[in-house]
Amino acid sequence: MLRGQLATKFGRLPKWVDERLEAATSGQVEGWSKKVITTDTLEGVPGKRYPPNRAATKRTCTLQRHKY
């Protein structure tokens, strides 16, 4: 449903949007479905264009816990 709302508001969607939607949690999708009402840009809905690399995110979080 969110993809349809995005396409209606912003037109043809780039590939990165589908990638973000596929990787999103249900909580993220719920939040984005609210943002689509008020945002003026496609990037304003899911955030940054490229989905974060989950392995890199996990690695960063681990490193942050062990700061010297």
Beta strands, then each sheet from edge to edge (+ up, - down):
end
